[in-house]
């Protein structure tokens, strides 16, 4: 998993081709679960850094990954703030999460 530090933000690209060399033998459910694992692990990694901004690039597509991320944030990570990331910097397909105590 590549994390890019940009200004004070950590940028994580959740496109599967950025996470794995190959998806041979994986179906769409496996791929989504892998992407969500990367998302959860990243939140766990930074959960003790209040104010840290994480940008998750998920792309536009059909919105399946974005909806799954929002669901996780609303139910498992309620105390973190989230919003669409800067359209100018990331286009439509990114969500910014701010770590809070």
C-alpha positions as CSV (number, residue, x, y, z in Angstrom):
1,X,0.0,0.0,0.0
2,X,1.4,3.4,-1.0
3,X,0.8,6.3,1.3
4,X,1.8,9.7,-0.1
5,X,2.3,12.6,2.2
6,X,1.0,15.8,0.6
7,X,1.1,18.9,2.7
8,X,-0.3,17.7,6.1
9,X,-2.4,15.0,4.4
10,X,-1.8,11.3,3.9
11,X,-3.2,10.2,0.5
12,X,-4.2,6.5,0.0
13,X,-5.2,5.3,-3.4
14,X,-7.7,2.5,-3.0
15,X,-7.8,1.6,-6.7
16,X,-7.1,-2.2,-6.7
17,X,-4.4,-1.9,-9.3
18,X,-2.5,0.4,-6.9
19,X,-2.9,-2.1,-4.0
20,X,-2.2,-5.5,-5.7
21,X,-0.1,-6.6,-8.7
22,X,-2.8,-9.0,-9.8
23,X,-6.4,-9.8,-8.9
24,X,-6.4,-13.2,-10.6
25,X,-8.8,-15.5,-8.7
26,X,-10.5,-12.6,-6.9
27,X,-14.1,-11.7,-7.5
28,X,-15.6,-8.2,-7.0
29,X,-16.5,-9.1,-3.4
30,X,-13.0,-10.2,-2.6
31,X,-11.6,-7.0,-4.1
32,X,-14.0,-4.7,-2.2
33,X,-13.1,-6.5,1.0
34,X,-9.4,-6.1,0.4
35,X,-9.9,-2.4,-0.3
36,X,-12.0,-2.0,2.9
37,X,-9.2,-3.8,4.9
38,X,-6.7,-1.3,3.6
39,X,-9.1,1.5,4.6
40,X,-9.6,0.0,8.1
41,X,-5.9,-0.6,8.7
42,X,-5.1,2.9,7.7
43,X,-7.7,4.4,10.1
44,X,-6.2,2.1,12.9
45,X,-2.7,3.3,12.0
46,X,-3.6,7.0,12.4
47,X,-6.4,6.8,15.1
48,X,-4.2,8.3,17.8
49,X,-3.2,11.3,15.7
50,X,-6.0,13.9,16.2
51,X,-6.3,16.4,13.4
52,X,-4.6,14.1,10.9
53,X,-6.3,14.3,7.5
54,X,-6.5,11.1,5.4
55,X,-7.5,11.3,1.7
56,X,-8.9,8.0,0.4
57,X,-9.0,7.9,-3.4
58,X,-11.8,5.6,-4.4
59,X,-12.7,6.8,-7.9
60,X,-16.2,7.6,-9.3
61,X,-17.2,4.3,-10.8
62,X,-20.6,3.1,-9.5
63,X,-20.0,4.4,-6.0
64,X,-19.8,0.9,-4.4
65,X,-16.5,1.5,-2.6
66,X,-17.4,5.1,-1.6
67,X,-20.7,3.9,-0.1
68,X,-18.9,1.1,1.7
69,X,-16.4,3.6,3.2
70,X,-19.2,6.0,4.2
71,X,-21.1,3.1,5.9
72,X,-17.9,2.1,7.8
73,X,-17.4,5.8,8.9
74,X,-21.1,6.1,10.0
75,X,-21.2,2.9,12.0
76,X,-17.7,1.9,13.1
77,X,-15.8,5.2,13.1
78,X,-18.5,7.7,14.1
79,X,-16.1,10.0,16.0
80,X,-14.1,10.7,12.8
81,X,-15.2,13.5,10.5
82,X,-15.4,13.0,6.8
83,X,-16.3,15.0,3.7
84,X,-15.7,14.9,0.0
85,X,-12.0,15.7,-0.6
86,X,-11.0,18.8,-2.6
87,X,-12.6,18.5,-6.1
88,X,-9.8,20.7,-7.5
89,X,-7.1,18.3,-6.2
90,X,-8.8,14.9,-6.5
91,X,-11.9,15.2,-8.7
92,X,-15.1,13.5,-7.7
93,X,-13.6,10.3,-6.5
94,X,-12.0,11.0,-3.0
95,X,-13.1,11.2,0.6
96,X,-11.2,13.1,3.3
97,X,-11.3,11.7,6.8
98,X,-10.1,13.8,9.8
99,X,-9.0,11.9,12.9
100,X,-10.6,13.0,16.1
101,X,-10.4,11.7,19.7
